[in-house]
Amino acid sequence: MAHPTRRVLLGGATAAAAAAAAATIAPTARAAAPALQTPTLWREFTRAPYTHPQIPYIGRSGFRTGRHPFPRHHRVLDARRYGATPDGTSDAAPAINRALAEAGRNGGGTVLLRPGTYRVDDVIRIAHDHVTLRGAGSARTTLLATKNLTELIGPYGSRYGGDKSSWSWAGGLIWVCPEARWESLTAAIKAKAWPFEGWTGNRRDEWRTLTTVRPARRGSWSVRVTDASRLRKGDLVLLRLADDADHTLLEHMAGDGAGARAYTWDDKTKLTSYVPYEWPVRIAAVDPGRRAVTFERPLPLDLRPSWDPRLTTHVPALTGSGVEALTLEAVETPQSPHLLDKGYNGVTFQCAYDCWADDIVVRHVDNGFGLVAASACTLRRTRVAGRGSHHPYFCREGSHDNLVDDFRIDARTTPAPPGTQLHGINVEGLSSHNVWSRGHMEMGTFDSHRGMPFANVRTDITVENNGRHGGDASAGPLFGARFTHWNIRVTNGRAGLMKLDGLAPHSATVGLNTVREFDQIDVPDFTGDLNTRLELYGTTDVVRPRNLYEAQRTLRH
């Protein structure tokens, strides 16, 4: 794969910045508008987009690397023919699920929900490849969910102990998850054998080695392998990295600085349970003669021999499926005390790759949109509304390369009950290279929920920063390396994880208005110089390019 030259990168970046500036300022208002500014960090990034020390490359995040439209199927199944009636009173869940299952058995298709309100008394399951559930628009088609996941599946405790409910961060009333994985998860929950939720099964043992991988550097698109015979173009594989006794892999995720080397990792038992690191990626090309494999995205980390890098199998993934053009509304109940959610949850993607949601509203939910061991998915034009949510958006259990674009969190319609909690856009559990773009948050915060997520981007977002972040102490640092906040507008002026220069190692804050501390004051997890950059602080919407994700997409490969 050809790599961009400096001239091409700078040319594309300059054109993108100029176009954004021209579109932003009306001709009659040019004289009064604040001066637009291109930060030094952007110029640096265009010279080294895949290996920049503070800013991650996220230009290929999302469904099919962000470069393809959501598919449209020729086969359309009208849910009314399966008995789904939009009268708001009869249970339509069995009929909708029958239609979805038939579409899956026949190689894919779209299940169509005509305008109206469909009462659903069960989980709606999108469990097969290339299946779309499509309403007539979020303002015209509503699923009215009458039960929660505790009622439907059972209580779900935490694998880390205590009396917490894992429905506080898992599962959805629309659950986009491969059938076999859903069945194994729910069977374990019913048996009270609290599972791991990711790509290698309930006990993280459902994988086999395809080949070991030779050393390579972060940002490389290709690697050399010891055996290419079982690899094919288009295959979805896991890149698996184990840590060593000195935790040098975790140090690398934190930027390899002195502070990371001095950090105490051994007692962070929840964090260490997330390793080995598992990165799903599709193979773009195989050269058997050279034993070379090219991926559709560049490597997120170095590959060192001490981490035993290998490509492996995984549980069967769900791919090419989505949910579109509807509202999921739960019956309105008071928000539960913190970490005791019953599971009035919205749409969750699990062990899904290249899947999507588009034009979806969730209302009166405990937790809105979930990414759980999900990668390369796009959530576009999504909205969380109603009585208030614990996690409006959650991204965890090693979710990578996802895009949440054009999203909104509405102000709650009822006061928060005592003992509840509001987070916002959550990321945790070594999740990396995820993007939140073009957002409007009337409540919540940028909830880095410990578990050392790294290399994530939040860009072009307006936020009323009135939430609080969470996370267990045993989950370790709030941030790893290469977190970036770019063009963030904090309407109430509260700091709270917005300004990263005193918190996140090897990271960047660019284009943030002045913020002040409030009662949740954080201290950095790592000692010494964090090597974190701050530019255009104290400004509002003057940084160009305005949107870091969109600008990275314009860079030619």
N, C-alpha and C positions, 0 to 999 in steps of 0.2 A: 504494500500500500504506500503510495506516495505521501510524503509529509510536506506541510506547507513551508514555503520560503518566507523569510522575513518581509520581503516586499509585498507578497500576496496578502499576508496577514495584516500588515499595516494598512494596505490599501483598502481591504474589506472593512477593517475596523474604523478607519477614517470615514468611509462612505456611510457606514451604519450610524456612526455618531452624528454626522452631518444631517442625515435623513431624519433621525430622531429629533434633533434640534429644530429643524425646519418645521416638522409636524407639530411641535409643542408650542411654538410661539406664533401667534397670529400676526399678519403683516402690520396691522394697525397698532399692535402693542409691543413691537420689538424694542422701542426705546425705553419702555418702562420695565421690561422684564429683567430679572436678575441675570447676571452673566453666567452662561453655561461654562462648565469647566471639565476638562478631561484630566483625570488624576494620573499621576506618575505610575501608579500601580497598573492601570490599564495598559499603558504603553509597554511596561515591563512584561505584562502577561502575554501580549501578542508576540513577543520575541521567544517565549518559552511556555506555550499554553498547556503542555502536558506535564511539565515538571516544575511549575512555579512554586516557590516555597510557602506562599501564604494563600493563594487562590486555587481552588480545584478546577479541573476541567469537567464541566457538566453540560457541554454543548450537545451531547448525545443522550441525555437523560430522557426517559419517557418511552411511550409505546413506539416500538420499531424505530428506535433511536431518534424519535421526534421528527422524522422526515417522511412520514407516510400518513395518509388520512385513515380514520377508522373505517373498517371494511363495511360493505353493504352486501347482504346475502340475497341470492335469487330466491331461495326457499323461505317463504313467510308462512308462519302458522298463527292463525287467529285464535287467541286464548278462549274466545267465546265458543268455538267449536268443541272445546274440551270441557265446557261447563262453567267457565268463569263468567260471572254476571256482575256488571258494574253498578250494583244497586246499593252498596254500602252495608248490606245486612247479611247476605249469605256468604259462607266461607269460600273464598276463591283460591286459597293456597293449593289444595290438591290438584285442581285443574291446571293452574299455572305451572306447577311442578311437573305434571304429566306432559304438558306441552314442551317444557324445557328439556325433559329427559328424551322425548321422541326426537326433538331436533338434534340432540347430541348423538343418539344412536344412528341417525341417518347422515352423519358427517357434518352437521352444523346447520344453522339457519337462524331466523329471527322470529321470536315469539312476540306477537303484537298485542298490546293492551289498548283497546279503544278508550276514548274519553269516559271519565266517570270515576267513581270511588269503589275500589275492590277491598272488601274486608278480607284480611288474611290472619288465620289463627295458627300459622306454623311458619317455620323458616322458609324463605324462598331461596332455592339452591340452584346456582349456575355452576354445574359440575362437569361439563364436557367442553372440549375444545370447539372454537368457532361458533359459539352460541351467543346471541344477543337478546336481552330482554329490553323491549322498547315500548315506551308509552307514547302518548300523543303530545307530550310536552309537560314540563314540570308544573305548569299552571292548569293542566287539563286532565291528567291522569294521576290518581292518588291510590296508594296502597295504605290501608288503615290497619296497622298492626295492633292486635288486641292482647297479645301475650309476650312475656319476656323470655330470655334464654334459660333462666333458672326454671321456669315452669315447663318449657319445651324440652330441655335436655337434662337439666338437673343442676344442683349446686356445683360450682367449679372453684375449688380451693387453689392455693398457690403451691407450686413445687418447692418454694423456698420456706414453707411453713407459715404459721400464724393463721389468723382468722379472716384473711383478705379474700375477696371474691375476684377471681381472674376474669369474670365478665366485666370488670372495671377497665380492662385493656385488651380484650379478645372477643372474637365472634361478632356476627352481624345478623340482623333479621333478613337482610339480603346477604348471603354468604357466597362469595365467588371463590371456589376452592375445588380442586379435583376430587372426584367422587371417592376414590379409595382413601385419600388423605382425610376427608371429612368423616368417613366412617371410622377410621382408626382413632381420630381425635375424640369423637363423641363417645365411642366405646370406652376409651380410657377415662373420660370424664365420668361416665356413668359408673365405672368400676372404682372411682376415686383413686386412680393411679395417675396422678397429675402429670401430663406429658410435656416434653419439649414440643415446640410448635413449628419447627422449621423444616428445612429441605431434606433432612436425613432421618426423619421419623421420630416417634415418641421417645425413643431412648438414644437418638442420634447414632444409630448403628446400621441404618439401611442405605449403605453405599458400598461400592467396590471401586478399586483403582482402575482407571483406564490407562494412565501413564504417569510417570514422574516427569517433572519439569526442571530444566536447567536454570541456573541463576539468570535473573533479568532485573531491569530497573523499572521503577515506577514511571508510567507514561509510555512504555513500549506497547506497540500494537501487536507485535509478534513475539513468540517464544519458541525455543527449541525444546523438543521432547525426546524421551528415550525410545518411544514406540508410538508411531502415528497410525498403526494399522487399524485401530478401533475408532478412529476419529473421522468424521465426515463434515463437509460443509453443511451448515444449517443445524448441526447438533447443538442442543443446549446441555452444557456441562457445568460442573462446579469446579472452580479453582479453590483448593483447600489448603490452608496454611495452619500448621500447628505452632504453638509457642514452645520456647525452650525453658529450662529451669530458671534462667535469669530474666525471663519475661522481656526479651529483646523485641519480640513482635509487638507487644503492647507499647513498649517504648517507641518503636518506629511509628505506630499509629498516632502517638503523641508528639511526633516531630523529631525524635532522636536527640533532644536537647539535654543539658545537664539536669534540668528539673525533672525530666522523665526518668533519667537514670537514678536520681535520688529518691524517687517516689517509692512508697511501700505498696507493692502489688499483692503479696501473698495473702493478706487478710481480706482482700476484696473478692470474696467467694462468689458473689453473684456475677461480677464482671468476668472472672476467670471461667465461669461456666459457659460463657458465650464463645469461647475458643475451643476448637479450631474455628478460624474465620472461614466463612463459606461465601464465595462470590459467584452467583450464577451468571453465565455469559454464553452468548451464541457464537459458534465458530463461523467466521466469514470466509476462511480459505484454509486448505491443507496442502502442503507441499511434501509428499511422502519421501522424495529423494533427499531433501534437506532436513527431513523430520522437523519441519517448521509449521507452526499453527498461528494463524492471524485471527484476532478477535474483532467483534464489531465495536468494541470500546477499548481505550487504552488501559493498561494495568493500573489498579488503584493503589498498589503498594509494590515495594521491592519484593523480589523472590530470592531468598537466601537459603543456602543448603541447610542451615540449622533449623529452618522452619518446615522442612520436608515438603516442599511444594509439589502438588500433584493435581491432575485432573481426575475427577471421579464422577460416578453416576449419582443419582439422587432419586427421591420418590417421584413418581410420575407428576409432571407439572401440568397446570392448566394454562393454555395459551390461546390467544386470538378471540377471547370472549369479553363481553362488556354489558353494561346496563346503561340505559339512556332514557331521557325525556320523561321523568316521572318524579313524584314526591312520595317519600315514605314517611308517614306520620304515625307515631306511636300514640296510644291512648295517653292522655295527659295525667301523669302521676307526679307527686313531689320528688325532687331529686334526692337520691339516697345519700346517707352519710359517706364520707370519704372512704374509698376502697371497699365499699359494700354494695356496689351496683348490682342490680338484678338482671341486667342485660337487655334493656330496651335500647339496643344498639342499631346503628344505621347500616351502612354498606361496608363490608370488610372483604379485602382481597388477601388470600392466604395461599402460599406456594403457587402463586400466579406469576406469569411472565408474559409481557406483551399483551396486557389486558387493559381495560379502561372503564371509566364512568364519564358521562357527558350529560349536562343539563339535569342534574339531580339535586333535589332539596330533601333534607331530612329535618324532621320537626319533633320536638318534645322527646329527644333521645338522651340516654345516659352518655353515650359516646357516638360520635358522628360517623366519620369515615376512617377506616382502619387499613393499614398496610402491615401485615404480619408475615415475615419471611416472604415478602412480595418484592419483585424487582421488575424494572423496565415497564412499569404501568403509568398511565396518565389519568389524572383526575382533572377534568376541565369543566368549568362553569358549574361548580358545586357550591352548596350553601347549607349552613347549619342555622336553624331558626327554632323559635319556641321558648320553652320554659327554662332553658339553661342546661349546659352539658359539662360533664367532668373533663373528658377529652374531646373537644370538637373534631380534631384530627389527631390520629396517633400513628406512629411509624416506628416499628420495633422488631426485635428478634431477627436482626440481620437483614433489613430491607435496604435495597440498593438501587440507585439509578432511576428513581421514580420522579415524576413531575406532577406537582399540584399547581395548576395554572388557572387564573381568573376565579379565585375562590372568595367566599364571604362568610364571616361569622357575625350574625345579627346580635344585637343587644337582647338580653333575656327579657321575656315578657312577664315573669313573676320574680319577686325577690328571692335571693338564694336562701334556702333553709339553713339554720345553724349546723355547723359541722360538715358542710359540703365543701367541695374544692373545685376551682376552675383553673385549667391549665391553658390550653390554646392550641398551637401547632407543635405537637410533641414529636421528639425524635430521641431514640435511645438504642441500647443493645448493639453497639458496634455498627449501626446503620451508617451508610456512606453514600455520597454523591447523589443525594436527594435534593430537589429544588422546590421551593415555595415561591411562586411568582405572581405578580399582579393581584395582590390580595387586599381586602378591606376587612379589618377586624374591629368590630365595635366593642369587643371584649376579648380577654385572654392575654396570653403572653407568648414569647418565643421559648417554649418549654423544652430545653435540653435537659432530659430527665435522668441524668447520669447514665451509666453504662457506656461511657466514652464514645458517643457518636463522633464521626470525623468527616471532614471534607464535604460538608453540606452547605447549601446556599439559600439565603432568604433575600429576595430582591424585589424592589418596587412594591412595597407594602405600606399601607396606612394602618396604624394600630393604636387603639385606646388601651394602653398597657396596664390593665387592672387585674390580671391574673397572677398566679404564683407558680413557679416551677416546683417539681417534686423529684423523687428518686431516693432509693435506699442508700445509706452510706456504704454498704457492702457492694454496691454497683460501681463504685469508683468515681472517676472524674466526670465533671459536667461536659467537658469538651476534649476531643482530640485535636489534631492539627488540621489546618486548612478549612476552618469555618469562615464563612464570609457573609457579612451583612452589608448590602449594597442598595443605597437609595431607600432608606427607611424613614418614615414620617410618624413620629410618636406624638399623638394629639394631646396627651395629658402630661407630657414631659417627664414621665417616670423612667428611670434607668432599667433595672431589672432584666439583665441578659441582652440588652440592646447594644451596648458599647463593649466591644470584646477586648480592647487593648490591655485591660487589667485582669482578664480572665482566661482567655483561650490561647494556647500555644500556637505559634506559627500561623496566625490567622489575620483577618483584615476586617476593618469597619470603614466603609467609604460612603460619604453622603448621608449623614445623620444629623438631625437637629439637636440642639442642646438638651440634655436630659440630666435629671438629678436623682440622687439615691432616695430610696424610701425604706420601709421597715425590713424588707428582705434584702439585706446587703450581703453579697457574696464575696468570698476571698478566693484567690486562685488556688487550684489544686497543686500546681507545680511551683517550685521556688525558682528564684533567679530571673534572668532576662527571658521573657516569653517570646521574644522575636516576633511580636505582633505589630501590625501596621495600622495607623489611623490617618485618614485623609478626608478633607472637606467636612470636618466636624463643625457643628454649629450652622450648617446650611440646610436648606429645604428644597429638594428637587432640582438642584442645579447640576448634579453630576451627570456627565455624558460619557459613555452610553448610559441611558436611563435604566435599562433592564439588563443585568449581567447575563442572564440565560439567553435572551434573544440576541445579544451581541455576540456571545460565543457561538451561537448557531450560524452566524454569518461567516465565521472563519472557514476558509477552504482547506480541505484535507489533501 
